[in-house]
Amino acid sequence: MDLEYGEEYEAFRWEVRSFLEHHKPGNLAEASAEERAAWLTKQIEHGYWARTIPTEYGGYGAEPNLLHTVIMDEEFNRAGTMRGTPSQGPSMLVPTLLEHGTEEQKRRWIGPTMRGEVIWCQGYSEPGAGSDLASLQTRADVDGDDFLISGQKIWTSTADKSQMMFALVRTEPDAPKHAGISYVLVPVDSPGLEVRPLQTMAGDLGPSSFNQVFFDEVRVPQANVVGRRGEGWKIANTTLKHERNSLSSNAEGTWMRLARLMQDETMNGVPAIASPVYRDRLMQLQARMLSMKFHALRMLTCTLKEEPPGVAGLVAKLQNCQLSFDMAALALDVMGELGALYDHAKYERARGYWQAHSMF
């Protein structure tokens, strides 16, 4: 069996590797927002981020190619840096706008979102509408060309850091519950909108924060509806499809980070990876990581063929959560007593990354 990609693709691999050797930034965790945006912009210019998004919307404009995607992810993981950004705007909103947005919405929002200039949060869940999302009560009353939105959202990740929200609101109160919802783009700094952070056991470590969001007659133009009024349930499911597709996208990067940790952490001068017990656990996690990687490619293939992934799409979140937790558990074990340290303690490792990963 020949598992080589072929001469054309290996040449592309060396092109990506050379780019990273010359342009890879330092510690992005400590970079400013402007520095992160500059790194994303450079990736777009070379076609390693926003690769298939049309140039008129701020992307690179290449044709979809599954193996190019595989190689880019492999090389960025090998270099220990992120390809693009895993935030909700690029992974969830942008593909939704490409499918359902107006021309003006695409031109206004896609480029700045992919460059990291606009951060988005998702306004779906409510105190009485979580599993049964279609029972949401946040409503939008018509006032001229605008909506006045009133209600509450909860578990709104990164709302305290976002400039915009894509939200589900009830615009047709007399319609059946699945038919009366619209998908609306809401500026988070709008008068009448209040964000209140929710404390979790991860404290400030978590990679994203949970919040409550309150709306008191928040004025939003009706032009901010994505798709048609009352079709928000259909459009929301497009977003959720892309959310599931993104969940298994970088298990390989996390595993590589774990392997590097096991090479660096030592006891009596011996690397942790030399332990047969730890090495066996790492190998088992590698098998599960590869399963997630190929599962993600399966779903990407479905997307390129415009085929529904079915149950394959639904299982990703469960499997990814368990795999991520188990990788973090091995990392904490490898660090021994230092694995309990976080919040910038003296001997803390990697700024508490693995503790945050475990609790999140």
MIROKOL-393698 format. One record per residue: residue in three letters; z, x, y of N, C-alpha, C in turn. Coordinates in steps of 0.2 Angstrom, whole numbers. Atoms other than C-alpha are relative to their C-alpha. Layout:
N
<atom "ALA",<Z,X,Y>,<Z,X,Y>,<Z,X,Y>>
...
This chain:
360
<atom "MET",<0,4,-6>,<0,0,0>,<0,4,6>>
<atom "ASP",<0,-4,-6>,<-5,7,17>,<3,-3,5>>
<atom "LEU",<-4,3,-5>,<8,3,30>,<-2,3,7>>
<atom "GLU",<1,-3,-7>,<0,14,44>,<-4,-5,4>>
<atom "TYR",<3,5,-4>,<-6,4,59>,<-7,2,2>>
<atom "GLY",<7,-2,-1>,<-22,14,61>,<-1,4,6>>
<atom "GLU",<1,-5,-5>,<-29,27,73>,<1,-3,7>>
<atom "GLU",<0,3,-7>,<-31,15,88>,<7,-2,2>>
<atom "TYR",<-7,2,-2>,<-13,9,87>,<5,6,0>>
<atom "GLU",<-4,-6,-1>,<-6,26,84>,<-1,3,7>>
<atom "ALA",<1,-3,-7>,<-14,32,100>,<3,-4,5>>
<atom "PHE",<-4,4,-5>,<-6,17,109>,<7,2,0>>
<atom "ARG",<-7,-2,1>,<11,22,102>,<1,6,4>>
<atom "TRP",<-1,-7,-4>,<9,40,109>,<-1,-1,8>>
<atom "GLU",<0,2,-7>,<4,32,126>,<6,-3,2>>
<atom "VAL",<-7,3,-2>,<20,22,126>,<5,5,0>>
<atom "ARG",<-5,-6,1>,<30,37,120>,<0,5,6>>
<atom "SER",<1,-5,-6>,<23,48,134>,<2,-3,6>>
<atom "PHE",<-2,3,-6>,<26,35,147>,<8,0,1>>
<atom "LEU",<-8,0,0>,<45,34,142>,<2,7,1>>
<atom "GLU",<-2,-7,-2>,<46,53,142>,<0,2,7>>
<atom "HIS",<1,-2,-7>,<40,54,159>,<4,-5,5>>
<atom "HIS",<-3,5,-5>,<48,38,167>,<6,-3,-2>>
<atom "LYS",<-6,4,2>,<63,32,157>,<6,2,5>>
<atom "PRO",<-5,-1,-5>,<77,29,170>,<7,3,-4>>
<atom "GLY",<-6,-2,2>,<95,35,168>,<4,-7,-3>>
<atom "ASN",<-5,5,3>,<110,23,164>,<-2,-7,4>>
<atom "LEU",<2,6,-4>,<103,6,169>,<6,-5,1>>
<atom "ALA",<-6,4,-1>,<120,-2,167>,<4,1,6>>
<atom "GLU",<-2,-2,-6>,<125,7,182>,<-5,0,6>>
<atom "ALA",<5,0,-5>,<109,5,192>,<1,-6,4>>
<atom "SER",<0,6,-5>,<107,-6,207>,<-5,-5,-2>>
<atom "ALA",<5,5,1>,<97,-22,207>,<-6,2,2>>
<atom "GLU",<6,-3,-2>,<84,-13,217>,<-3,5,-5>>
<atom "GLU",<2,-5,5>,<83,1,204>,<-3,-3,-6>>
<atom "ARG",<2,3,6>,<82,-11,190>,<-7,-4,1>>
<atom "ALA",<6,3,-2>,<68,-21,199>,<-6,5,0>>
<atom "ALA",<6,-5,0>,<58,-5,202>,<-2,2,-7>>
<atom "TRP",<2,-2,7>,<59,0,183>,<-4,-6,-3>>
<atom "LEU",<4,6,3>,<53,-18,178>,<-7,0,3>>
<atom "THR",<6,-1,-3>,<39,-16,191>,<-5,5,-3>>
<atom "LYS",<3,-6,3>,<34,1,184>,<-3,-2,-7>>
<atom "GLN",<2,2,7>,<33,-7,166>,<-6,-5,1>>
<atom "ILE",<6,5,0>,<22,-21,172>,<-6,4,2>>
<atom "GLU",<6,-4,-2>,<10,-9,181>,<-3,4,-6>>
<atom "HIS",<3,-3,6>,<8,0,164>,<-1,-4,-5>>
<atom "GLY",<1,4,5>,<7,-15,154>,<5,-1,-6>>
<atom "TYR",<-5,0,6>,<23,-14,144>,<5,-5,1>>
<atom "TRP",<-4,6,-1>,<31,-29,152>,<-4,-5,3>>
<atom "ALA",<5,5,-3>,<23,-46,157>,<-7,2,-2>>
<atom "ARG",<6,-3,2>,<9,-39,147>,<-6,-5,0>>
<atom "THR",<5,5,1>,<0,-55,143>,<0,-5,6>>
<atom "ILE",<0,4,-5>,<4,-64,159>,<-6,1,5>>
<atom "PRO",<6,-2,-4>,<-11,-66,170>,<2,3,7>>
<atom "THR",<-1,-4,-6>,<-13,-54,185>,<2,-5,6>>
<atom "GLU",<-1,4,-6>,<-13,-69,198>,<7,-2,0>>
<atom "TYR",<-6,2,0>,<4,-73,192>,<5,6,0>>
<atom "GLY",<-4,-5,0>,<11,-56,193>,<1,4,-6>>
<atom "GLY",<0,-3,6>,<8,-50,176>,<-5,6,-1>>
<atom "TYR",<5,-5,1>,<-3,-36,168>,<-7,-3,-2>>
<atom "GLY",<6,3,2>,<-16,-48,161>,<-4,2,-6>>
<atom "ALA",<3,-2,6>,<-19,-41,144>,<-1,-6,-5>>
<atom "GLU",<1,5,5>,<-25,-51,129>,<6,1,-5>>
<atom "PRO",<-6,-1,5>,<-11,-55,116>,<-2,4,-6>>
<atom "ASN",<1,-4,6>,<-10,-42,102>,<7,1,-3>>
<atom "LEU",<-6,0,4>,<4,-43,89>,<3,7,-1>>
<atom "LEU",<-2,-6,1>,<4,-25,85>,<2,4,6>>
<atom "HIS",<-2,-3,-7>,<5,-19,103>,<7,-2,1>>
<atom "THR",<-6,2,-1>,<20,-29,104>,<5,3,-4>>
<atom "VAL",<-4,-3,5>,<28,-22,89>,<1,8,2>>
<atom "ILE",<0,-7,-2>,<24,-4,95>,<4,1,6>>
<atom "MET",<-4,0,-6>,<31,-7,112>,<7,0,-1>>
<atom "ASP",<-7,1,2>,<47,-13,105>,<3,6,-3>>
<atom "GLU",<-3,-6,4>,<49,1,93>,<1,6,4>>
<atom "GLU",<-1,-6,-4>,<46,14,106>,<5,0,5>>
<atom "PHE",<-5,1,-5>,<57,7,119>,<7,0,-4>>
<atom "ASN",<-6,0,3>,<71,5,106>,<1,7,-2>>
<atom "ARG",<-1,-7,2>,<68,23,100>,<2,4,6>>
<atom "ALA",<-2,-4,-6>,<70,29,118>,<7,-2,2>>
<atom "GLY",<-6,2,-2>,<86,19,120>,<0,-4,6>>
<atom "THR",<0,4,-6>,<81,8,134>,<-4,-6,-1>>
<atom "MET",<3,7,1>,<76,-10,137>,<-7,-1,2>>
<atom "ARG",<6,2,-3>,<59,-16,138>,<0,-7,3>>
<atom "GLY",<-1,6,-3>,<59,-29,151>,<8,-2,1>>
<atom "THR",<-7,2,-1>,<75,-39,153>,<1,-6,-4>>
<atom "PRO",<0,6,4>,<82,-52,141>,<3,-6,3>>
<atom "SER",<-3,6,-3>,<88,-64,154>,<-4,-6,-1>>
<atom "GLN",<3,7,2>,<84,-83,154>,<-6,-1,4>>
<atom "GLY",<6,1,-3>,<71,-82,167>,<-6,2,-3>>
<atom "PRO",<6,-2,3>,<58,-71,159>,<-1,-3,-7>>
<atom "SER",<1,2,7>,<62,-77,141>,<-1,-7,-1>>
<atom "MET",<0,7,1>,<64,-95,144>,<-4,-4,5>>
<atom "LEU",<3,4,-6>,<58,-102,161>,<-8,2,0>>
<atom "VAL",<7,-2,-2>,<42,-91,163>,<-5,-3,-5>>
<atom "PRO",<5,3,5>,<33,-97,146>,<0,-7,1>>
<atom "THR",<0,8,-2>,<38,-115,151>,<-4,-1,6>>
<atom "LEU",<4,1,-6>,<30,-113,168>,<-7,1,-2>>
<atom "LEU",<7,-2,2>,<14,-105,160>,<-3,-6,-3>>
<atom "GLU",<3,6,4>,<13,-121,149>,<0,-6,4>>
<atom "HIS",<-1,7,-4>,<19,-135,161>,<0,0,7>>
<atom "GLY",<-1,-1,-8>,<20,-128,179>,<-6,-2,3>>
<atom "THR",<6,1,-4>,<9,-132,193>,<-2,7,2>>
<atom "GLU",<3,-6,-2>,<-2,-118,200>,<5,3,6>>
<atom "GLU",<-5,-3,-5>,<10,-116,215>,<6,2,-3>>
<atom "GLN",<-6,-2,3>,<25,-115,204>,<-1,7,-4>>
<atom "LYS",<1,-6,3>,<17,-102,194>,<0,6,4>>
<atom "ARG",<1,-6,-4>,<12,-91,208>,<6,2,4>>
<atom "ARG",<-6,-1,-4>,<28,-93,217>,<6,3,-4>>
<atom "TRP",<-6,-2,4>,<41,-90,203>,<-1,6,-5>>
<atom "ILE",<1,-4,5>,<33,-80,189>,<1,7,1>>
<atom "GLY",<0,-7,-2>,<30,-63,197>,<7,2,2>>
<atom "PRO",<-6,-2,-2>,<47,-62,206>,<5,0,-6>>
<atom "THR",<-5,1,5>,<56,-68,190>,<-1,6,-5>>
<atom "MET",<1,-5,4>,<48,-55,179>,<2,7,3>>
<atom "ARG",<-3,-6,-4>,<52,-41,192>,<7,0,1>>
<atom "GLY",<-7,0,0>,<70,-46,191>,<2,-1,7>>
<atom "GLU",<-2,1,-7>,<70,-51,210>,<3,-7,0>>
<atom "VAL",<-3,6,0>,<75,-69,205>,<3,-1,-6>>
<atom "ILE",<-4,1,7>,<89,-73,192>,<1,-7,0>>
<atom "TRP",<0,7,1>,<89,-90,184>,<6,-1,-5>>
<atom "CYS",<-5,3,4>,<102,-100,175>,<-3,-7,-3>>
<atom "GLN",<2,6,4>,<100,-115,163>,<5,-6,1>>
<atom "GLY",<-5,6,-1>,<108,-132,168>,<-2,-5,-5>>
<atom "TYR",<1,5,5>,<108,-141,152>,<6,-4,-2>>
<atom "SER",<-6,3,3>,<125,-145,144>,<4,-3,6>>
<atom "GLU",<-4,4,-4>,<137,-157,152>,<7,-1,-4>>
<atom "PRO",<-7,1,4>,<156,-161,148>,<-1,-5,-5>>
<atom "GLY",<1,5,5>,<150,-176,139>,<-7,0,-4>>
<atom "ALA",<7,-1,2>,<132,-170,134>,<-1,7,-2>>
<atom "GLY",<1,-7,2>,<132,-155,123>,<-5,0,-6>>
<atom "SER",<4,1,6>,<126,-158,105>,<-5,-6,1>>
<atom "ASP",<4,6,-1>,<119,-175,111>,<-3,1,8>>
<atom "LEU",<2,-2,-6>,<110,-167,126>,<-3,-6,4>>
<atom "ALA",<4,6,-4>,<99,-183,130>,<5,-5,3>>
<atom "SER",<-5,4,-3>,<115,-192,135>,<3,2,6>>
<atom "LEU",<-3,-3,-6>,<117,-182,150>,<0,-5,6>>
<atom "GLN",<-1,5,-5>,<123,-191,166>,<-2,3,7>>
<atom "THR",<2,-3,-6>,<118,-179,180>,<-6,-4,3>>
<atom "ARG",<5,4,-2>,<107,-190,191>,<-4,3,6>>
<atom "ALA",<4,-1,-6>,<93,-188,204>,<-2,-6,3>>
<atom "ASP",<2,6,-4>,<91,-202,217>,<-5,2,5>>
<atom "VAL",<6,-2,-5>,<75,-202,227>,<2,-2,7>>
<atom "ASP",<-1,1,-8>,<76,-200,246>,<-6,3,3>>
<atom "GLY",<6,-3,-3>,<59,-198,253>,<-3,4,-5>>
<atom "ASP",<4,-5,5>,<50,-183,246>,<5,4,-4>>
<atom "ASP",<-5,-4,3>,<67,-176,240>,<4,-4,-6>>
<atom "PHE",<-6,2,4>,<80,-179,226>,<6,1,3>>
<atom "LEU",<-7,-2,-1>,<98,-180,229>,<4,0,-7>>
<atom "ILE",<-2,-1,7>,<106,-173,213>,<8,0,1>>
<atom "SER",<-7,1,0>,<124,-178,209>,<2,1,-8>>
<atom "GLY",<-2,-1,7>,<134,-173,193>,<3,6,-1>>
<atom "GLN",<-4,-6,2>,<141,-159,183>,<-4,3,-6>>
<atom "LYS",<2,-4,6>,<135,-145,171>,<5,5,-2>>
<atom "ILE",<-5,-4,3>,<145,-134,160>,<-3,5,-5>>
<atom "TRP",<2,-5,4>,<144,-118,150>,<-7,3,3>>
<atom "THR",<7,-2,-3>,<130,-113,163>,<1,8,1>>
<atom "SER",<0,-8,0>,<128,-94,159>,<-3,3,6>>
<atom "THR",<2,-4,-6>,<126,-82,174>,<-1,-5,6>>
<atom "ALA",<1,4,-6>,<126,-97,186>,<3,4,7>>
<atom "ASP",<-3,-3,-5>,<138,-86,197>,<-4,6,3>>
<atom "LYS",<4,-6,-2>,<125,-72,198>,<-8,-2,1>>
<atom "SER",<7,2,0>,<109,-83,199>,<-2,-3,7>>
<atom "GLN",<3,3,-6>,<98,-88,214>,<-3,-7,-2>>
<atom "MET",<4,6,2>,<89,-102,204>,<3,-3,-6>>
<atom "MET",<-2,3,7>,<93,-115,190>,<-6,-4,-2>>
<atom "PHE",<4,6,3>,<81,-125,179>,<5,-5,-3>>
<atom "ALA",<-5,5,2>,<90,-141,176>,<-3,-6,-2>>
<atom "LEU",<2,7,2>,<89,-157,167>,<4,-5,3>>
<atom "VAL",<-3,5,-3>,<93,-172,177>,<-3,-7,-1>>
<atom "ARG",<3,7,1>,<91,-191,175>,<-3,-3,6>>
<atom "THR",<3,2,-6>,<78,-197,187>,<-2,-8,-1>>
<atom "GLU",<3,7,2>,<73,-214,178>,<6,-3,-3>>
<atom "PRO",<-6,3,3>,<90,-223,176>,<-1,-6,-5>>
<atom "ASP",<1,6,4>,<82,-238,168>,<-4,1,-7>>
<atom "ALA",<4,-2,6>,<72,-228,155>,<4,1,-6>>
<atom "PRO",<-4,-2,6>,<77,-225,137>,<3,8,1>>
<atom "LYS",<-4,-7,-2>,<89,-209,137>,<-5,6,0>>
<atom "HIS",<4,-6,0>,<76,-197,131>,<-6,0,5>>
<atom "ALA",<6,1,-5>,<62,-204,143>,<2,0,7>>
<atom "GLY",<-2,0,-7>,<72,-204,159>,<2,6,3>>
<atom "ILE",<-2,-7,-2>,<75,-185,161>,<-6,4,3>>
<atom "SER",<5,-5,-3>,<66,-173,173>,<3,7,0>>
<atom "TYR",<-1,-7,0>,<65,-154,173>,<-1,2,7>>
<atom "VAL",<1,-1,-7>,<69,-148,190>,<3,7,2>>
<atom "LEU",<-2,-7,-3>,<70,-131,199>,<5,-1,6>>
<atom "VAL",<-5,1,-5>,<86,-130,209>,<2,6,3>>
<atom "PRO",<-3,-5,-3>,<91,-117,222>,<8,0,-1>>
<atom "VAL",<-7,0,1>,<109,-112,218>,<4,0,6>>
<atom "ASP",<-3,0,-6>,<113,-109,236>,<0,-6,4>>
<atom "SER",<1,6,-3>,<109,-127,240>,<7,-3,3>>
<atom "PRO",<-6,4,-2>,<122,-137,251>,<2,-5,-5>>
<atom "GLY",<-3,5,4>,<133,-147,240>,<0,2,-8>>
<atom "LEU",<0,-3,7>,<131,-136,224>,<6,5,0>>
<atom "GLU",<-6,-5,0>,<147,-127,219>,<0,3,-7>>
<atom "VAL",<-1,-4,6>,<149,-114,205>,<7,2,-1>>
<atom "ARG",<-7,-2,1>,<166,-112,197>,<0,4,-7>>
<atom "PRO",<0,-4,6>,<168,-98,184>,<5,-2,-5>>
<atom "LEU",<-5,1,5>,<176,-101,167>,<2,6,-3>>
<atom "GLN",<-2,-6,3>,<187,-88,160>,<0,-1,-8>>
<atom "THR",<0,0,7>,<184,-83,142>,<4,6,-3>>
<atom "MET",<-4,-6,3>,<193,-70,130>,<-4,6,2>>
<atom "ALA",<4,-6,-1>,<179,-58,134>,<2,3,7>>
<atom "GLY",<-1,-2,-6>,<185,-57,152>,<-6,2,4>>
<atom "ASP",<5,-2,-4>,<174,-47,163>,<-5,4,-4>>
<atom "LEU",<5,-4,4>,<166,-38,148>,<-6,-3,-2>>
<atom "GLY",<6,4,3>,<154,-52,143>,<-6,2,3>>
<atom "PRO",<6,-1,-3>,<136,-49,145>,<-3,-5,5>>
<atom "SER",<1,6,-5>,<135,-66,154>,<6,-4,0>>
<atom "SER",<-6,4,-2>,<147,-77,162>,<-1,-7,-1>>
<atom "PHE",<0,7,1>,<151,-95,158>,<2,-3,7>>
<atom "ASN",<-1,3,-6>,<152,-107,173>,<0,-8,-1>>
<atom "GLN",<1,7,-1>,<155,-125,178>,<-4,-1,7>>
<atom "VAL",<4,1,-6>,<142,-132,191>,<1,-7,2>>
<atom "PHE",<0,7,-3>,<145,-147,202>,<-5,-1,5>>
<atom "PHE",<5,2,-5>,<132,-156,212>,<2,-6,4>>
<atom "ASP",<-2,5,-5>,<136,-167,227>,<-5,-2,4>>
<atom "GLU",<6,2,-4>,<120,-175,233>,<-4,6,2>>
<atom "VAL",<4,-7,-1>,<111,-158,232>,<-7,-2,1>>
<atom "ARG",<7,2,-2>,<94,-160,241>,<-5,5,-3>>
<atom "VAL",<5,-4,3>,<79,-154,231>,<-6,-3,0>>
<atom "PRO",<6,3,0>,<61,-157,234>,<-3,-3,-7>>
<atom "GLN",<3,2,6>,<52,-168,221>,<-5,4,-2>>
<atom "ALA",<5,-4,2>,<39,-155,221>,<3,6,-5>>
<atom "ASN",<-4,-5,4>,<52,-144,211>,<0,-3,-7>>
<atom "VAL",<0,2,7>,<49,-155,196>,<-5,4,-4>>
<atom "VAL",<5,-3,4>,<40,-146,182>,<-2,-5,-5>>
<atom "GLY",<3,6,4>,<28,-157,173>,<0,-6,4>>
<atom "ARG",<0,7,-3>,<29,-176,176>,<7,-2,0>>
<atom "ARG",<-7,3,0>,<45,-185,181>,<0,-4,-7>>
<atom "GLY",<-2,3,6>,<53,-192,165>,<-2,3,-6>>
<atom "GLU",<2,-4,6>,<45,-179,154>,<4,6,-2>>
<atom "GLY",<-4,-6,0>,<59,-167,155>,<3,2,-7>>
<atom "TRP",<-3,-2,7>,<65,-169,137>,<-6,4,-4>>
<atom "LYS",<5,-4,3>,<48,-163,131>,<-1,7,2>>
<atom "ILE",<0,-7,-3>,<48,-148,143>,<6,4,-2>>
<atom "ALA",<-6,-4,2>,<66,-144,139>,<-1,3,-7>>
<atom "ASN",<1,-3,6>,<61,-142,121>,<-5,6,-1>>
<atom "THR",<4,-6,-1>,<47,-130,126>,<5,6,1>>
<atom "THR",<-5,-5,-2>,<61,-120,134>,<4,3,-6>>
<atom "LEU",<-4,-1,5>,<72,-121,119>,<-4,4,-6>>
<atom "LYS",<4,-4,5>,<58,-115,107>,<0,7,2>>
<atom "HIS",<1,-7,-2>,<56,-99,118>,<7,3,0>>
<atom "GLU",<-7,-3,1>,<75,-97,118>,<1,3,-7>>
<atom "ARG",<-1,-2,7>,<75,-97,99>,<-4,6,-2>>
<atom "ASN",<4,-5,2>,<61,-85,98>,<2,7,3>>
<atom "SER",<-3,-7,-3>,<70,-72,110>,<6,2,-4>>
<atom "LEU",<-7,-2,2>,<86,-72,100>,<0,5,-5>>
<atom "SER",<0,-5,5>,<80,-61,86>,<-4,6,2>>
<atom "SER",<5,-4,-2>,<69,-50,97>,<3,7,1>>
<atom "ASN",<-2,-7,-1>,<80,-34,99>,<6,2,-5>>
<atom "ALA",<-5,-2,5>,<91,-33,83>,<-1,7,-2>>
<atom "GLU",<2,-6,2>,<82,-17,80>,<3,5,5>>
<atom "GLY",<-3,-5,-6>,<88,-9,97>,<7,0,-1>>
<atom "THR",<-7,0,1>,<106,-14,93>,<2,4,-6>>
<atom "TRP",<-1,-4,6>,<105,-6,76>,<-1,7,1>>
<atom "MET",<1,-7,-2>,<98,10,83>,<6,2,4>>
<atom "ARG",<-6,-2,-4>,<112,10,96>,<6,2,-5>>
<atom "LEU",<-5,-1,5>,<124,8,81>,<0,7,-4>>
<atom "ALA",<1,-6,4>,<116,22,71>,<2,7,5>>
<atom "ARG",<-1,-6,-5>,<117,34,87>,<8,1,0>>
<atom "LEU",<-8,-1,-1>,<136,30,89>,<3,3,-7>>
<atom "MET",<-3,-3,6>,<139,34,70>,<-2,8,0>>
<atom "GLN",<1,-7,0>,<131,51,73>,<4,4,5>>
<atom "ASP",<-4,-4,-6>,<141,55,89>,<7,-1,-2>>
<atom "GLU",<-7,1,1>,<158,48,83>,<2,5,-6>>
<atom "THR",<-2,-4,5>,<167,61,73>,<8,0,-2>>
<atom "MET",<-8,-1,2>,<184,64,63>,<0,6,-3>>
<atom "ASN",<0,-7,3>,<189,82,60>,<-6,3,0>>
<atom "GLY",<6,-3,-1>,<172,87,66>,<-6,-3,-4>>
<atom "VAL",<5,3,5>,<163,76,53>,<-3,-6,3>>
<atom "PRO",<3,6,-3>,<151,63,60>,<1,-6,-5>>
<atom "ALA",<-2,6,3>,<155,45,55>,<-5,-2,-5>>
<atom "ILE",<5,2,4>,<138,43,47>,<0,4,-7>>
<atom "ALA",<-1,-4,6>,<143,56,34>,<4,-4,-5>>
<atom "SER",<-4,4,5>,<155,43,26>,<-4,-4,-4>>
<atom "PRO",<4,4,4>,<147,35,11>,<2,-8,1>>
<atom "VAL",<-2,7,-1>,<157,19,15>,<-4,-3,6>>
<atom "TYR",<3,2,-6>,<151,18,33>,<-8,0,-1>>
<atom "ARG",<7,0,1>,<133,23,28>,<-3,-5,-4>>
<atom "ASP",<2,5,4>,<132,10,15>,<0,-7,4>>
<atom "ARG",<0,6,-4>,<137,-4,28>,<-6,1,5>>
<atom "LEU",<6,0,-4>,<124,3,40>,<-6,-1,-3>>
<atom "MET",<6,2,4>,<111,2,27>,<-1,-7,-1>>
<atom "GLN",<0,8,1>,<115,-16,23>,<-2,-3,6>>
<atom "LEU",<2,3,-6>,<114,-20,41>,<-7,2,2>>
<atom "GLN",<7,-2,-2>,<97,-11,43>,<-4,-5,-4>>
<atom "ALA",<4,4,4>,<90,-22,29>,<0,-7,3>>
<atom "ARG",<0,7,-3>,<96,-38,38>,<-3,1,7>>
<atom "MET",<3,-1,-7>,<90,-31,55>,<-8,0,-1>>
<atom "LEU",<8,0,2>,<72,-28,47>,<-2,-7,-1>>
<atom "SER",<1,7,1>,<73,-46,41>,<-1,-4,6>>
<atom "MET",<0,3,-6>,<77,-52,58>,<-7,2,4>>
<atom "LYS",<6,-3,-3>,<63,-41,65>,<-7,-3,-2>>
<atom "PHE",<6,3,2>,<50,-48,54>,<0,-7,0>>
<atom "HIS",<0,7,-1>,<56,-65,56>,<-2,-2,7>>
<atom "ALA",<3,1,-7>,<53,-63,75>,<-7,0,0>>
<atom "LEU",<7,-1,0>,<36,-57,71>,<-4,-7,-3>>
<atom "ARG",<2,7,3>,<33,-73,60>,<-1,-5,6>>
<atom "MET",<0,5,-5>,<38,-84,75>,<-5,2,6>>
<atom "LEU",<5,-2,-5>,<27,-74,87>,<-7,-1,-2>>
<atom "THR",<7,2,3>,<12,-76,75>,<-1,-8,1>>
<atom "CYS",<0,7,-1>,<16,-95,76>,<-2,-2,7>>
<atom "THR",<1,1,-7>,<16,-94,95>,<-8,1,1>>
<atom "LEU",<7,-2,-1>,<-1,-85,95>,<-5,-5,-3>>
<atom "LYS",<5,4,4>,<-9,-97,83>,<2,-8,3>>
<atom "GLU",<-1,7,-3>,<-1,-112,93>,<3,-5,-6>>
<atom "GLU",<-3,3,5>,<8,-117,77>,<8,-1,0>>
<atom "PRO",<-7,1,0>,<26,-125,76>,<3,4,-5>>
<atom "PRO",<-3,-4,5>,<38,-113,67>,<4,-4,-5>>
<atom "GLY",<-4,4,4>,<48,-127,60>,<7,3,-1>>
<atom "VAL",<-7,-2,1>,<65,-123,52>,<0,8,1>>
<atom "ALA",<0,-7,-1>,<60,-104,54>,<3,1,7>>
<atom "GLY",<-2,-1,-6>,<63,-106,72>,<8,-2,1>>
<atom "LEU",<-7,3,0>,<80,-116,70>,<5,5,-2>>
<atom "VAL",<-5,-4,3>,<88,-103,59>,<2,7,4>>
<atom "ALA",<0,-7,-3>,<86,-88,71>,<7,1,4>>
<atom "LYS",<-6,0,-4>,<101,-92,82>,<6,2,-5>>
<atom "LEU",<-5,-1,5>,<113,-93,67>,<0,7,-3>>
<atom "GLN",<0,-7,3>,<107,-77,59>,<1,5,5>>
<atom "ASN",<-1,-5,-5>,<106,-67,75>,<7,1,2>>
<atom "CYS",<-7,0,-2>,<124,-72,80>,<4,4,-6>>
<atom "GLN",<-4,-4,5>,<131,-66,63>,<-2,7,-1>>
<atom "LEU",<2,-7,1>,<121,-50,62>,<3,4,6>>
<atom "SER",<-3,-4,-6>,<126,-45,80>,<7,1,-1>>
<atom "PHE",<-7,-1,1>,<144,-48,76>,<2,5,-5>>
<atom "ASP",<-1,-5,5>,<143,-38,60>,<-1,7,2>>
<atom "MET",<2,-6,-3>,<135,-24,69>,<6,3,4>>
<atom "ALA",<-6,-2,-4>,<149,-24,82>,<6,2,-4>>
<atom "ALA",<-6,-1,4>,<162,-25,69>,<0,8,-3>>
<atom "LEU",<1,-6,2>,<155,-9,61>,<1,6,5>>
<atom "ALA",<-1,-5,-6>,<155,0,78>,<7,1,1>>
<atom "LEU",<-7,-1,-2>,<173,-4,81>,<4,3,-5>>
<atom "ASP",<-3,-4,5>,<178,2,64>,<-1,8,1>>
<atom "VAL",<1,-7,-1>,<169,18,67>,<4,4,5>>
<atom "MET",<-4,-3,-5>,<178,21,83>,<7,1,-1>>
<atom "GLY",<-7,0,2>,<194,19,74>,<5,-3,6>>
<atom "GLU",<-4,2,-5>,<209,17,86>,<-3,-1,7>>
<atom "LEU",<3,0,-6>,<198,20,101>,<-5,-7,1>>
<atom "GLY",<4,6,0>,<188,4,96>,<4,-6,3>>
<atom "ALA",<-4,5,-3>,<202,-6,103>,<0,0,8>>
<atom "LEU",<-1,-2,-7>,<200,1,121>,<-6,-3,4>>
<atom "TYR",<6,3,-5>,<190,-8,135>,<3,0,7>>
<atom "ASP",<-2,1,-7>,<192,-12,153>,<2,7,4>>
<atom "HIS",<0,-6,-3>,<189,6,158>,<6,4,-1>>
<atom "ALA",<-5,-4,2>,<203,14,148>,<-2,7,0>>
<atom "LYS",<2,-7,-1>,<204,33,148>,<-5,2,-6>>
<atom "TYR",<4,-2,5>,<196,35,131>,<-5,-5,-3>>
<atom "GLU",<4,5,2>,<185,20,131>,<-7,3,-1>>
<atom "ARG",<7,-2,2>,<167,22,123>,<-5,-5,3>>
<atom "ALA",<6,4,-2>,<151,15,131>,<2,-5,5>>
<atom "ARG",<-2,5,-5>,<160,6,145>,<2,-7,-4>>
<atom "GLY",<-2,6,3>,<167,-7,132>,<-6,-4,-3>>
<atom "TYR",<6,4,2>,<149,-12,126>,<2,-3,-7>>
<atom "TRP",<-1,3,6>,<154,-15,108>,<6,-5,-1>>
<atom "GLN",<-5,5,-1>,<170,-24,112>,<-3,-7,3>>
<atom "ALA",<3,6,-3>,<160,-36,123>,<-5,-3,-5>>
<atom "HIS",<5,2,5>,<146,-37,110>,<4,-4,-6>>
<atom "SER",<-4,3,5>,<159,-42,97>,<3,-7,2>>
<atom "MET",<-3,6,-3>,<168,-55,108>,<-5,-5,2>>
<atom "PHE",<5,5,-2>,<152,-63,115>,<-3,-3,-6>>
